[in-house]
């Protein structure tokens, strides 16, 4: 018999009553959290109908804090009502078992288990972080939880009704705003399908279209996510619906390529707002159309970041169990603020804030943490990597290279504990691994691939521009602070110096008063804390002739303060630009008409 079950069997009635009340307190805390989370997510439909884009961004930003607020409330209540610091081990074991019972018919059991873990780990030491006390593994299956209404709608169009069925898919979302020309949009969808599938497969007896019941809202778009089932074959699709300049709804394109659909859910973009009674149903559907996308990333992209972390953590330790390589210091130029290491067989990097920073850095630990939190709250526009933040991470020493252990002991002694065969890191960030842009460019130069150099420089400049439009100035714009994804996209990932664009003062260097001043190593002009002189970028970015030629060809204006000042003016005037997570060439107004209106 499990020790926890035996403890309950042996417990006295008073202990059992206390344990049950604790379990009830925990489930009440979670239920309040998810009710507020779902209300916020559901509000995205109304905000989309109104075209209230600032409120959309605000809702996404505010929703991030909901979880930690409810955990803190529940911890405080347990201390106040039960003197949580004095609760003995038997009571906690019983409370966990009662909690499992309360989850038997729950619609979000996996999220509630994670909530239990979060509260428990705020109260007790990490030596209790094992399966007797917390949910190291899930206790409740999420396979067959019913949602009412169902998580997705089914349509069974025959040949004559196919257009009508497509039309009905969009009308069934019940948007309180008219389409500009829905029949024309349906024809464009059919034309795009024929273009993508020149030879349409024969229609089988089981032919249906499945569409998730809630649209996925992000920025200025609502995404219809679904798949066509034709016999044993399935074909995923995603359809973004936008507002036209007159406020009417238009279908912007249909994405049929699984790779492009997967990119919609990239962690370098803002989280979706989706109304979900049973999140596991939505995750299961998304996994059916993106089988290679980790559950951790899908949960995170739906705004369920803590569940994403739980899923990631379980996946990491499962991988450690089934692999034998060692964590090593990440290749590339070492950072002045962060120590970065990686596991070659696992596609992530682990970043720890050093105890002492390089002499040129003017930030402290609290500032760095605020910068990383800021990145989670803003629109990352596909150009900033999201991070998973963890505390008390225990790694087996025999899986860390000697060089890495030595580096950890030297650089982060205040964050490191050694417990037997484990090293415990008090705080770290985890990101998707990318090839550092400086290494990518070096490799391209050695290979004589001028085409790759130019493409990478174009991507780099575009990343800078899009971040600026989204009110983010990277601060440290060195190539090493950007990475290249497997899709060739350049993404920023070093955040210790980022600032809001509107907090910066972009200036031109004034003319030198005389030749002596110009030749001096010291500036002849005053420099404020937030002053930025874009023309100086060339000195540390454009040392390679080939890189310089590509940069000056495509992005010379980034070296002029005027570009940055105009971007600031747009931001201050309230402009919210469109950022399309798919190629502009696929937009219907570019593909089938005469060009898309500018945002």
FENCOR-V145531 format. One record per residue. N is the residue number from 1. SS is DSSP state (h for helix, s for strand, l for the rest). OMEGA is omega in radians with two decimals (* if undefined). D_FIRST is the distance of its C-alpha to the first C-alpha in Angstrom with 1 decimal. Layout:
n-><N	N>
ss-><SS	SS>
omega-><OMEGA	OMEGA>
d_first-><D_FIRST	D_FIRST>
This chain:
n-><1	2	3	4	5	6	7	8	9	10	11	12	13	14	15	16	17	18	19	20	21	22	23	24	25	26	27	28	29	30	31	32	33	34	35	36	37	38	39	40	41	42	43	44	45	46	47	48	49	50	51	52	53	54	55	56	57	58	59	60	61	62	63	64	65	66	67	68	69	70	71	72	73	74	75	76	77	78	79	80	81	82	83	84	85	86	87	88	89	90	91	92	93	94	95	96	97	98	99	100	101	102	103	104	105	106	107	108	109	110	111	112	113	114	115	116	117	118	119	120	121	122	123	124	125	126	127	128	129	130	131	132	133	134	135	136	137	138	139	140	141	142	143	144	145	146	147	148	149	150	151	152	153	154	155	156	157	158	159	160	161	162	163	164	165	166	167	168	169	170	171	172	173	174	175	176	177	178	179	180	181	182	183	184	185	186	187	188	189	190	191	192	193	194	195	196	197	198	199	200	201	202	203	204	205	206	207	208	209	210	211	212	213	214	215	216	217	218	219	220	221	222	223	224	225	226	227	228	229	230	231	232	233	234	235	236	237	238	239	240	241	242	243	244	245	246	247	248	249	250	251	252	253	254	255	256	257	258	259	260	261	262	263	264	265	266	267	268	269	270	271	272	273	274	275	276	277	278	279	280	281	282	283	284	285	286	287	288	289	290	291	292	293	294	295	296	297	298	299	300	301	302	303	304	305	306	307	308	309	310	311	312	313	314	315	316	317	318	319	320	321	322	323	324	325	326	327	328	329	330	331	332	333	334	335	336	337	338	339	340	341	342	343	344	345	346	347	348	349	350	351	352	353	354	355	356	357	358	359	360	361	362	363	364	365	366	367	368	369	370	371	372	373	374	375	376	377	378	379	380	381	382	383	384	385	386	387	388	389	390	391	392	393	394	395	396	397	398	399	400	401	402	403	404	405	406	407	408	409	410	411	412	413	414	415	416	417	418	419	420	421	422	423	424	425	426	427	428	429	430	431	432	433	434	435	436	437	438	439	440	441	442	443	444	445	446	447	448	449	450	451	452	453	454	455	456	457	458	459	460	461	462	463	464	465	466	467	468	469	470	471	472	473	474	475	476	477	478	479	480	481	482	483	484	485	486	487	488	489	490	491	492	493	494	495	496	497	498	499	500	501	502	503	504	505	506	507	508	509	510	511	512	513	514	515	516	517	518	519	520	521	522	523	524	525	526	527	528	529	530	531	532	533	534	535	536	537	538	539	540	541	542	543	544	545	546	547	548	549	550	551	552	553	554	555	556	557	558	559	560	561	562	563	564	565	566	567	568	569	570	571	572	573	574	575	576	577	578	579	580	581	582	583	584	585	586	587	588	589	590	591	592	593	594	595	596	597	598	599>
ss-><l	l	h	h	h	h	h	h	h	h	l	l	h	h	h	h	h	h	h	h	h	h	h	h	h	h	h	h	h	h	h	h	h	h	h	h	h	h	h	h	h	h	h	h	h	h	h	h	h	h	l	l	h	h	h	h	h	h	h	h	h	h	h	l	l	h	h	h	h	h	h	h	h	h	h	h	h	h	h	h	h	h	l	h	h	h	l	l	h	h	h	h	h	h	h	h	h	h	h	h	h	h	l	l	l	l	l	l	h	h	h	h	h	h	h	h	h	h	h	h	h	h	h	l	l	h	h	h	l	l	l	l	l	l	l	l	l	l	l	l	l	l	l	l	l	l	l	l	l	l	l	s	s	s	s	l	l	l	l	l	l	h	h	h	h	h	h	h	h	h	h	l	l	l	l	l	l	l	s	l	l	h	h	h	h	h	h	h	h	h	h	h	h	h	h	h	l	l	l	l	l	l	l	l	l	l	s	s	s	s	s	s	l	l	l	s	s	s	l	l	s	s	s	s	s	s	s	s	s	s	l	l	s	s	s	s	s	s	s	s	s	s	s	l	l	l	l	l	s	s	s	l	l	l	s	l	l	h	h	h	h	h	h	h	l	l	l	l	l	l	l	l	s	l	l	l	l	l	h	h	h	h	h	h	h	h	h	h	h	l	l	l	l	l	h	h	h	h	h	h	h	l	l	l	h	h	h	h	h	h	h	h	h	h	h	h	h	h	h	h	h	l	l	l	l	l	s	s	s	l	l	l	l	l	l	l	l	s	s	s	s	s	s	l	l	l	l	s	s	s	s	s	s	l	l	l	l	l	l	l	l	l	l	l	h	h	h	h	h	h	h	h	h	h	h	h	h	l	l	l	l	l	l	s	l	l	l	s	s	s	s	s	s	s	s	s	h	h	h	s	l	h	h	h	h	h	h	h	h	h	h	l	h	h	h	s	s	s	s	l	l	s	s	s	s	s	s	s	s	s	s	s	l	l	s	s	h	h	h	h	h	h	h	h	h	h	l	l	l	h	h	h	h	h	h	h	h	h	h	h	h	h	h	h	h	h	h	h	h	l	l	s	s	l	l	l	l	l	h	h	h	s	s	s	l	l	l	l	l	s	s	s	l	l	l	l	l	l	s	s	h	h	h	l	s	s	l	l	l	l	l	l	l	l	h	h	h	h	h	l	l	l	l	l	l	l	l	l	l	l	s	s	l	h	h	h	h	h	h	h	h	l	l	l	h	h	h	h	h	h	h	h	h	h	h	h	h	h	h	l	h	h	h	h	h	h	h	h	h	h	h	h	l	l	l	l	l	l	l	l	l	l	l	h	h	h	l	h	h	h	h	l	l	l	l	l	l	l	l>
omega-><3.09	-3.09	-3.13	3.11	3.13	3.13	3.13	-3.12	-3.08	-2.98	3.05	-3.06	-3.12	3.11	3.12	3.13	3.12	-3.13	-3.13	3.12	3.08	3.11	3.11	3.12	3.14	-3.11	3.07	3.10	3.12	-3.11	3.08	3.12	-3.02	3.06	3.13	3.11	-3.10	3.09	3.12	-3.13	-3.13	-3.13	-3.12	3.14	3.13	-3.14	3.08	3.13	-3.14	-3.02	-3.11	-3.02	3.06	3.13	3.07	-3.14	-3.13	-3.12	3.12	-3.10	-3.08	-3.09	-3.11	-3.05	-3.05	-3.01	-3.11	3.11	-3.12	3.07	3.13	3.11	-3.08	3.08	-3.14	3.14	3.12	3.08	-3.06	-3.01	-3.04	-3.07	-2.96	-3.11	-3.11	-3.11	-3.08	-3.01	-3.10	3.13	3.13	3.12	3.12	-3.14	3.11	-3.13	3.06	3.13	3.09	3.11	3.13	-3.12	-3.02	3.14	-3.10	-3.11	-3.13	-3.01	-3.10	3.09	-3.14	3.07	3.11	3.10	3.08	3.14	-3.09	-3.14	-3.10	-3.08	3.01	-3.01	-3.02	-3.11	-3.07	3.08	3.09	-3.03	3.05	-2.86	3.07	-2.98	-3.13	-3.11	3.05	3.00	3.12	-3.14	-3.08	3.10	3.07	-3.00	-2.96	3.06	-3.12	3.06	3.13	0.04	-3.12	-3.10	3.11	3.11	3.12	3.09	-3.08	-3.07	2.95	-3.01	-3.04	-3.02	-3.01	3.12	-3.14	3.14	3.11	3.14	-3.09	3.11	-3.08	3.14	-3.11	3.06	3.01	3.12	-3.13	3.12	-3.05	2.95	3.12	-3.10	-3.03	3.13	3.10	3.09	3.12	3.13	3.09	3.09	-3.13	3.13	3.12	3.10	3.12	3.10	-3.10	3.11	-3.10	3.06	-3.12	3.13	3.10	-3.10	-3.12	3.13	3.09	3.11	-3.11	3.04	3.12	-3.08	3.08	-2.96	3.09	2.98	3.11	-3.03	3.07	-3.12	-3.06	-3.06	2.93	-3.09	3.01	-3.06	-3.14	3.10	3.03	3.09	3.14	-3.05	-3.14	-3.12	3.11	-3.09	-3.10	3.03	3.03	-3.07	3.05	3.09	-3.08	2.95	3.01	-3.09	3.13	3.11	3.08	-3.09	3.08	3.00	-3.02	3.10	2.91	3.11	-3.11	3.13	-3.11	3.12	3.12	3.09	3.11	-3.13	3.05	-3.05	3.10	3.13	3.05	3.11	3.14	-3.14	3.08	2.95	-3.07	3.10	-3.07	2.98	-3.14	-3.10	-3.11	3.10	3.13	3.12	-3.14	3.11	-3.13	3.10	3.13	3.12	3.08	-3.02	-3.11	3.13	-3.11	3.09	-3.12	-3.12	3.13	3.08	-3.13	-3.09	3.07	3.12	-3.12	-3.00	-3.13	3.08	3.05	3.13	3.12	-3.14	3.13	-3.08	3.11	3.13	3.13	-3.07	2.96	3.11	3.11	-3.14	-3.06	3.13	-3.07	-3.11	-3.06	2.97	-3.13	3.02	-3.08	3.10	3.13	-3.13	-3.14	3.13	3.11	-3.06	-3.03	2.93	-3.03	3.06	-3.04	3.00	-3.01	-3.09	-3.08	-2.92	-3.13	2.98	-3.09	-3.01	-3.11	3.11	-3.13	3.07	-3.14	-3.10	3.04	-3.03	-3.08	-3.10	-3.11	-3.14	3.05	-3.08	-3.10	3.13	3.14	3.13	3.11	3.14	-3.13	3.09	3.11	-3.11	3.12	-2.99	-3.09	3.02	-3.06	3.02	3.11	-3.03	3.07	-3.14	3.03	-3.13	2.95	-3.08	-3.08	3.01	3.02	-3.13	-3.12	-3.14	3.13	-3.10	-3.08	3.07	3.10	3.12	3.11	3.13	3.14	3.12	3.12	3.14	3.12	3.14	-3.10	-2.96	-3.06	-3.10	-3.12	-3.11	-2.98	2.98	3.09	-3.12	3.13	-3.10	-3.08	2.91	-3.12	3.10	-3.01	-3.07	3.08	3.08	3.13	-3.14	2.97	-3.13	3.06	3.04	3.10	-3.05	3.13	3.11	3.10	-3.13	3.09	3.14	3.12	3.13	3.13	-3.13	-3.10	-3.09	3.11	-3.14	3.12	3.09	-3.10	3.13	-3.12	3.12	3.07	3.13	3.13	3.14	3.11	3.10	3.12	-3.12	-3.07	3.06	3.13	3.14	3.13	3.06	3.10	2.99	-3.04	-3.10	3.11	-3.00	3.12	-3.11	-3.06	-3.12	3.10	3.12	3.11	3.14	-3.14	3.08	3.12	-3.13	3.14	-3.05	3.12	-3.12	3.14	-2.84	-3.00	3.14	-3.12	3.10	2.92	3.09	-3.06	3.08	-3.10	3.08	-3.08	-3.04	2.94	3.10	-3.13	3.12	3.11	-3.14	3.12	-3.08	3.13	3.13	-3.11	-3.11	-3.11	3.09	-3.13	3.12	3.11	-3.08	3.14	-3.14	3.09	-3.07	-3.10	3.09	3.09	3.14	-3.02	-3.11	3.10	-3.12	-3.06	-3.05	-3.10	3.13	-2.91	3.13	3.11	-3.13	-3.10	3.11	3.14	-3.12	-3.14	-3.11	-3.10	3.11	-2.98	-2.96	-3.11	-3.10	3.10	3.11	-3.12	-3.13	-3.11	3.11	-3.06	3.13	3.10	3.09	3.09	-3.12	3.11	-3.13	-3.10	3.09	3.07	-3.13	3.04	-3.04	3.03	2.99	-3.03	3.14	3.09	-3.07	3.11	-3.10	-3.13	-3.13	-3.06	-3.09	3.00	-3.00	-3.01	-3.10	-2.99	3.13	-3.08	3.04	3.13	3.12	*>
d_first-><0.0	3.8	6.3	8.4	6.8	6.5	10.0	11.3	10.5	12.4	15.0	18.6	20.5	22.8	20.1	18.7	22.2	22.9	19.9	21.0	24.6	23.7	21.9	25.1	27.3	25.8	26.1	29.6	30.5	29.5	31.1	34.3	34.2	33.9	36.5	39.0	38.2	38.8	42.0	43.3	42.6	44.1	47.2	48.1	49.6	52.0	52.9	53.6	55.8	57.7	58.0	56.9	55.9	55.7	53.3	51.1	50.9	50.3	47.4	45.6	46.2	45.1	41.9	40.5	40.2	38.4	34.9	35.5	37.3	34.4	31.9	34.4	34.8	31.2	30.7	33.8	32.6	29.3	31.4	33.9	31.8	28.7	30.0	27.4	28.2	26.9	23.6	20.8	17.6	15.4	17.8	17.7	14.0	14.4	17.6	16.1	13.7	16.8	18.8	16.9	17.6	21.3	21.5	20.7	24.4	25.8	28.5	27.8	24.0	24.3	27.0	25.2	22.2	24.8	26.4	23.3	23.2	27.0	26.9	24.0	25.7	28.9	27.5	25.3	26.0	25.0	22.7	20.2	20.6	17.2	14.4	12.7	16.0	18.0	18.0	18.6	18.0	18.8	16.2	18.8	21.0	24.7	26.1	27.4	28.0	31.4	34.1	37.0	39.6	38.2	37.9	40.8	43.9	45.1	48.8	50.3	53.9	56.3	59.3	61.6	59.1	57.6	59.7	58.9	55.1	55.3	57.3	54.9	52.0	53.7	54.9	51.5	50.4	52.8	54.4	57.1	59.6	61.8	61.7	65.0	65.2	62.1	63.9	65.2	61.7	60.4	63.2	62.4	58.8	59.9	62.4	59.8	57.5	60.4	61.2	57.7	57.4	61.0	59.9	57.6	55.1	55.8	54.1	51.3	50.4	47.4	49.1	47.8	47.6	44.4	44.9	42.4	43.3	43.7	46.2	45.3	47.6	48.7	52.0	54.7	53.1	50.8	49.1	48.4	45.6	45.1	45.4	47.5	45.7	48.0	46.4	43.9	45.4	44.7	47.1	46.1	48.5	49.0	52.0	53.1	55.1	57.4	60.2	63.8	66.5	67.2	63.6	63.1	60.0	60.4	58.3	58.6	57.3	54.6	52.3	51.4	50.7	46.9	47.7	49.6	47.0	44.4	46.8	46.8	43.2	44.2	42.7	46.3	47.1	46.3	43.2	43.5	43.5	41.7	40.6	37.1	35.0	32.2	32.6	30.2	32.8	35.6	33.8	33.0	36.7	37.9	35.8	37.5	40.9	39.9	37.2	37.9	37.6	34.3	32.2	32.4	36.2	36.2	34.1	36.4	39.5	38.4	38.4	34.6	34.8	31.5	29.6	31.9	30.8	27.1	27.7	30.0	27.6	24.9	27.6	29.0	25.9	25.3	28.9	28.6	25.8	28.2	31.5	33.2	36.2	36.7	37.6	41.3	44.0	45.2	48.6	51.6	53.4	51.2	51.1	52.5	49.7	46.6	44.9	43.7	41.4	39.9	37.7	40.1	37.6	36.5	39.1	38.8	40.3	38.9	41.3	41.3	44.0	45.9	46.5	50.3	52.2	55.3	58.6	59.6	56.6	57.1	53.6	50.8	47.0	46.9	49.6	47.8	44.7	46.9	48.5	45.2	44.2	47.7	47.1	44.1	46.3	49.5	50.4	49.7	52.1	50.5	51.8	49.1	45.7	42.8	40.3	36.6	36.3	33.3	32.4	30.3	30.1	28.5	29.9	29.3	32.6	32.8	33.3	36.2	39.6	41.3	44.1	41.7	39.9	43.4	44.5	41.5	42.1	45.8	45.7	42.7	41.9	41.3	38.6	36.9	34.2	33.0	29.6	29.0	28.9	29.2	32.2	31.5	34.3	34.6	36.4	37.4	38.6	37.9	40.5	41.2	43.1	46.8	49.7	51.7	55.0	57.1	55.5	56.0	59.7	60.2	58.9	61.1	64.1	63.6	63.4	66.5	64.7	66.8	65.4	61.8	63.2	65.1	62.1	59.8	62.5	63.0	59.3	59.2	62.1	60.7	57.4	59.5	61.5	58.6	56.8	60.1	60.4	56.9	58.0	56.3	58.3	56.3	58.2	57.7	58.9	58.8	57.8	54.8	53.2	53.1	51.1	51.7	49.1	48.7	50.9	53.7	53.3	53.9	51.4	51.6	48.6	49.9	49.9	50.9	54.5	54.3	56.3	57.2	60.5	62.0	61.4	63.4	67.2	68.5	71.9	74.6	75.8	79.3	82.3	82.9	85.9	87.4	86.9	85.8	82.9	81.9	81.8	79.9	76.2	75.7	75.6	78.8	77.0	74.5	70.8	68.4	64.7	64.0	67.1	66.5	69.4	68.5	71.4	69.7	66.9	69.2	69.4	65.8	64.9	67.9	68.6	68.4	71.5	69.6	67.0	69.8	71.8	68.9	68.0	71.6	72.0	69.2	68.2	71.2	71.0	67.8	70.0	72.0	71.1	72.5	69.5	67.1	69.3	69.5	65.8	65.5	68.1	66.2	63.0	64.8	66.5	63.1	63.2	59.8	60.2	58.5	56.3	55.5	52.4	54.3	57.7	60.7	62.3	59.7	60.7	62.6	65.5	66.0	65.2	67.2	69.3	71.6	69.2	66.6	67.7	67.0	64.4>
